[in-house]
Amino acid sequence: MKALIVDDEPIARRELRRLLNVHTDVQVVGEAGGAAEAERALAALGPDLLFLDIQMPSRTGLHLLESLEDAPQVIFTTAHDEHALRAFELGALDYLLKPIAPARLATALDRVRQRLSLPAGDTLSMTRPLLVRDGDDAWLVTLNDVSVIEAAGNYVQLHFGDRRPLLLHALG
């Protein structure tokens, strides 16, 4: 799998790259020191996995992930545990605290391998949580929770509970 490391600290990027060396199926295709550089690298390199720090100058990793239309799998790598809930609300697959323990990294990579090896037909299983965003609101919803999916012009409206978010995607 192709991975991109985003961290404003070169030492942290170098250490993560060193830890990843033992995982022969992970190819680090690039590094970025900030959100703007990461956006360019994501577009150019198309990684499967993004290792993302939270505290960076200009824009945080959380802000970067919020702005991405089609994000790869994301593992946050940070020294700040207080952002974990928000990271998972945004669809992060894992949250590793620095200094990163090799065993925790291996567990996180196993999760990515499982997620990436799902056959296309299983990517929208009835029980797998999906991140649904509508403006500033976000929910983790399973298809079991959705009662109606309807076309609304060039958009899709989901009905779950008392919520009716409008998604900026066509039904097709």
Disulfide bonds with the S-S distance in Angstrom:
none
